[in-house]
Amino acid sequence: MQFYLNKICASKEFANHDHYEPLLRYLVASTLKNETPKEISIAMEIFKKNRDYDPTLDSTVRVYVHNLRKKLQSYYHKEGKDDNIQILIPKGHYKVEFQENYAMTLNRSKSPFILLGAIILLLLVAMLGMLFIHHNKNIISKNDPVWGDVLENSQKTTIVLGDHYFFKGHFFGQSWNIRDVQINSDNEFEDYLDTLALSPEIGTLGKYAKSYFPTRIPWSLSNIASLFHHNHISFDMRIGSNFQWNEINKNNIIYIGSFRGTGVLMNVLQEQIHYNSENHELTMLTGDTTKTQSVFAATLTSDYPMIDYAIVVKRPGPRNNTLFFFLSTHDIGTIETTNLFSDPENIKEFENAYLRDREIKYFEAVFEVKGFSHSSMEHRLVYFNDIEK
């Protein structure tokens, strides 16, 4: 529980607010000891009141606990919406409750099979896509303006799939599989462990052997894999959380997934792109302080129409290789853009509008995609910038 408590206290909701952090820690510690906090004890311990403190005359504790309850609600609506365990303070009580977030937590007994099943589904859909997608699409050739240098050069290609990193914890006598959007690799997890001080009686954390693929991955992979299948070119696949920085020098790299799953590959994009994972706000950095930066924000709800902003980035790699990115917040953005850039007719329109006249080879483009679930209803290009080699 210390893991989630530290996250709450380090959040913006609790920044620069005296008393709320020690108050929350006191209530949680009392509850874990199976003690019911008393108002007078809280007044003396947290607010340094005297022993003659009279709750009927001084409402300090009740006011702070009321505000603390509202702060927790705000935290779980924003920064903590992905937390697997939530800390709640029932009205009229000072003893907290720990509630599992069923929308985000995988069942302990079923999760390994769910994760393994997702990987199997990914491979099956990808293979089906490679086998059948050519029946309804024209073949993209090796002299294609967008894909030619990837399909034609001597470099091998690695497709990096943006997975969701999980780690495991043991709390209250049960094992939990935990997803934190700020932790997407073993290195980030180890760095986070260095900031914690979990005691054995509270809980332990450890690495989890598997990760999870969101729905966008098999759909998008089938689109991109068809390019190589038609041209009889092989490719490798890697999981984003296991991708190492030195591998960027070896092959052409194609990343498919979310902004959160880019891992070390985000280092390639930071000069042009800033993504705020808390509010899904995307900022395109022009590099020219005289120009206005472009800001886009995807919708946070699943109501129709969902609005997603997807980025397609093609840029030169360090060793005459090519780096390609298909990123979005929701599933529909990545699925739609990989579909667009695996269709020769759409690529031709894109070339005529943005590439041909200026002989642009590398670029970044932002598409606004509207739809629901995994289905796009419409899209439009809202930002384009050429990248010089």
FIDO-470473 format. One record per residue (C-alpha): z, y negated, x negated. Coordinates in pm, whole numbers, plus 50000, padded with zeros to 5 digits. Example, Ala and Ser with C-alpha at 12.3 -4.5 7.8 and 13.67 -1.06 7.14 Angstrom:
// FIDO-470473
50780,50450,48770
50714,50106,48633
***
This chain:
// FIDO-470473
50000,50000,50000
50052,49774,49700
49675,49778,49658
49614,49612,49995
49917,49386,49966
49785,49244,49636
49444,49186,49795
49598,48989,50081
49815,48776,49857
49519,48697,49629
49296,48594,49920
49194,48239,50009
49400,48262,50325
49720,48281,50120
49622,48051,49834
49839,47743,49776
50080,47828,50058
50446,47854,49963
50670,48116,50123
50395,48322,50294
50335,48557,50002
50705,48626,49930
50768,48654,50303
50497,48916,50347
50606,49110,50039
50966,49107,50164
50868,49240,50508
50646,49512,50360
50911,49618,50106
51177,49640,50379
50949,49848,50600
50861,50089,50316
51236,50137,50264
51260,50214,50637
51474,49904,50690
51438,49658,50978
51445,49302,50837
51701,49073,50999
51624,48709,51066
51932,48587,50881
51846,48806,50578
51493,48664,50570
51633,48311,50596
51867,48365,50302
51630,48568,50079
51305,48379,50132
51404,48033,50249
51735,48009,50056
51938,47925,50366
52316,47933,50357
52528,48202,50516
52601,47969,50807
52234,47977,50909
52212,47977,51288
51882,48113,51434
51950,47940,51764
51945,47600,51590
51691,47664,51313
51356,47825,51395
51221,47830,51039
51190,48209,51013
51030,48250,51354
50776,47973,51286
50678,48115,50947
50647,48470,51080
50434,48342,51369
50205,48162,51123
50203,48465,50892
50084,48680,51182
49797,48435,51242
49710,48431,50872
49685,48809,50866
49459,48803,51171
49235,48546,51000
49232,48749,50678
49120,49067,50856
48851,48872,51038
48705,48749,50707
48796,48874,50360
48984,49182,50472
48746,49311,50737
48656,49610,50514
49015,49707,50431
49088,50066,50530
49457,49999,50602
49576,49687,50782
49922,49531,50775
50030,49407,51117
50338,49224,51244
50398,49303,51614
50510,49009,51826
50886,48982,51854
50944,49201,51547
50990,49156,51172
50920,49516,51077
50552,49549,50988
50314,49826,51090
50041,49990,50883
49731,50063,51085
49424,50255,50976
49095,50071,51021
48901,50352,51188
48575,50161,51168
48583,50166,50786
48787,50471,50687
48641,50819,50650
48845,51110,50776
49014,51284,50486
48907,51636,50576
48548,51548,50663
48458,51276,50413
48328,51497,50127
48090,51664,50370
47982,51330,50516
47908,51190,50171
47728,51505,50059
47536,51511,50386
47424,51152,50331
47282,51246,49990
47101,51549,50132
46964,51337,50418
46847,51079,50166
46649,51336,49967
46501,51502,50276
46383,51176,50430
46241,51061,50097
46044,51382,50056
45917,51365,50412
45817,51006,50354
45622,51096,50042
45447,51383,50217
45349,51213,50541
45345,50839,50496
44991,50844,50350
44855,50951,50687
44906,50606,50830
44880,50382,50523
44603,50296,50281
44658,50377,49916
44772,50097,49686
44564,50113,49368
44664,50056,49007
44490,49716,49003
44704,49585,49287
44823,49225,49214
45186,49307,49286
45224,49669,49173
44947,49706,48914
45156,49648,48603
45418,49897,48725
45168,50168,48816
44936,50117,48521
45152,50058,48215
45287,50331,47990
45648,50265,48084
45825,50515,48305
45985,50389,48627
46344,50430,48740
46433,50362,49105
46796,50252,49128
46958,50317,49466
47237,50080,49566
47520,50311,49671
47864,50218,49804
48135,50301,49552
48448,50478,49675
48779,50557,49512
49068,50765,49638
49428,50680,49709
49738,50869,49814
49964,50679,50052
50232,50793,50298
50171,51158,50217
49797,51142,50294
49480,51108,50086
49241,50825,50164
48887,50744,50060
48872,50369,49999
48582,50124,49991
48630,49778,49841
48320,49558,49840
48433,49393,49515
48448,49727,49329
48112,49896,49274
48140,50089,48947
48381,50287,48730
48422,49989,48498
48512,49752,48784
48754,50010,48921
48924,50051,48582
48948,49672,48547
49111,49656,48889
49361,49928,48799
49473,49710,48508
49581,49443,48759
49792,49680,48971
50141,49815,48931
50161,50100,49182
50481,50302,49175
50468,50677,49252
50677,50640,49564
50431,50386,49709
50104,50548,49616
49844,50630,49352
49477,50550,49301
49203,50748,49128
48828,50783,49092
48628,50955,49363
48349,51190,49261
48100,51086,49530
47954,50766,49670
47791,50675,50000
47433,50570,50079
47378,50326,50368
47096,50397,50612
46858,50151,50446
46823,50371,50138
46622,50672,50273
46398,50448,50485
46327,50208,50201
46292,50478,49938
46024,50656,50140
45823,50331,50150
45837,50272,49773
45804,50637,49672
45469,50659,49854
45317,50418,49599
45387,50658,49315
45301,50967,49515
44951,50841,49598
44884,50749,49235
45025,51079,49104
45292,50900,48902
45641,51042,48862
45960,50839,48868
46331,50887,48807
46613,50801,49047
46956,50670,48958
47265,50573,49155
47351,50206,49117
47719,50259,49044
47630,50483,48746
47353,50264,48606
47425,50138,48254
47316,49804,48110
47131,49954,47811
46897,50140,48048
46730,49813,48144
46542,49822,47811
46384,50163,47864
46184,50174,48189
46044,49970,48473
46335,49923,48713
46310,49908,49092
46638,49834,49270
46675,49907,49642
46994,49816,49826
47247,49549,49906
47365,49254,49698
47704,49419,49668
47567,49737,49513
47366,49583,49229
47641,49639,48973
47533,49543,48621
47183,49457,48747
47324,49141,48907
47335,48998,48555
46955,48980,48568
46960,48771,48886
47248,48531,48834
47032,48252,48695
46833,48234,49020
47060,48383,49285
47418,48338,49397
47549,48563,49674
47884,48512,49845
47998,48856,49966
48269,48706,50189
48040,48513,50425
47701,48668,50332
47574,48332,50213
47275,48342,49979
47194,48049,49751
46866,48026,49560
46918,47830,49238
46614,47635,49125
46730,47558,48773
46634,47195,48836
46932,46976,48922
46700,46724,49090
46594,46977,49352
46794,47079,49656
46918,47437,49645
46814,47661,49932
47096,47827,50123
47064,48113,50374
47336,48297,50566
47289,48628,50743
47469,48686,51072
47794,48881,51051
47771,49046,51394
47556,49330,51522
47448,49133,51830
47076,49105,51897
46896,48947,51735
47061,49019,51402
46940,48777,51134
46909,48910,50781
46782,48742,50465
46607,48976,50224
46499,48893,49869
46205,49041,49683
46222,48958,49313
45969,49061,49049
46044,48947,48698
45966,49053,48339
46201,49288,48160
46316,49261,47798
46076,49524,47657
45743,49455,47828
45876,49635,48134
45897,49508,48492
46210,49456,48703
46167,49472,49081
46443,49405,49336
46459,49461,49712
46792,49319,49831
46944,49226,50165
47275,49199,50346
47197,49432,50636
46972,49737,50661
46683,49565,50838
46604,49328,50552
46549,49593,50285
46368,49828,50521
46131,49553,50634
46048,49415,50287
45988,49759,50129
45759,49830,50423
45574,49501,50373
45527,49554,49999
45402,49911,50038
45126,49809,50281
44798,49696,50114
44706,49460,50398
45036,49276,50381
45018,49257,50003
44667,49110,50029
44790,48838,50263
45082,48766,50030
44847,48747,49730
44604,48510,49902
44882,48279,50018
45104,48269,49708
44965,48444,49400
44589,48419,49355
44526,48046,49309
44795,48008,49044
44761,48357,48894
45130,48417,48949
45260,48750,48824
45636,48714,48868
45812,48561,49166
46109,48552,49399
46067,48541,49776
46316,48523,50063
46228,48668,50403
46413,48596,50726
46418,48920,50924
46528,48945,51285
46600,49270,51463
46868,49516,51561
47026,49814,51389
46747,49950,51165
46452,49801,51352
46286,49474,51260
46127,49270,51540
45991,48982,51336
45994,48835,50987
45883,48519,50810
45881,48402,50450
46123,48109,50414
46135,48062,50037
45899,48127,49745
45930,48044,49376
45719,48160,49081
45896,48287,48771
45747,48210,48435
45736,48488,48178
***
